[in-house]
Amino acid sequence: MNTKTTKEPTERKKLKRAARKKATPKPKRAAGVARGSEKRKIRHMAKGQRKR
């Protein structure tokens, strides 16, 4: 949601909350998908290589 046109922070907050309430709920995370702290960590990354 774009709220850049609204200057007042409190008004922007109201708009964002209303949009969040109206939006469809996000689906649950799949069983096999690890979250941030559960992901495999890398020891040393070479330049240009993917992290995972």
N, C-alpha and C positions, 0 to 999 in steps of 0.2 A: 504494500500500500504506500502510495506516495503522499507524504504530508509536508513536503518542502515549501509549499505555498503558504502554509499556516505559520505565522511568526510566533504566536504565543505558545510557550511550552505546555501550559495546562490544557489549552484547546487541542493541541496536537495529541496529547496523552489521551484525551477523551475520544478523539477520532480513532486512534489506534486501538483502544480498548473495545470500541464499538465494532470495528472491523474484525477483531479477533473473535469476538462473541458470535458474529455473523458467519464467519468462515466455517467450512466443514471440518470436523475433527480429523487430525492426522492419524493414519493407520499405525497400529502397533508395530514395533520393530520385529523383524523376523527372528526366529529362535537362534539361528546360526550366526547372526551378525554381532560382532563384538563392539562394545562401546569404547570410548577413548582410553580409559585406564586398562581395559582388558586386551587391547590390541598388542600384537607383537612389537617389541621395540627394536630399534636398529642400533648397532654399536658405533659404526662409523660409515658415513655416507660419502661416496666419491661424487665429484661434480658431474651433473648431468644424469645421475642415476635416480630411478624412482625410489621412494622411501620404503614402500611395501609392495 
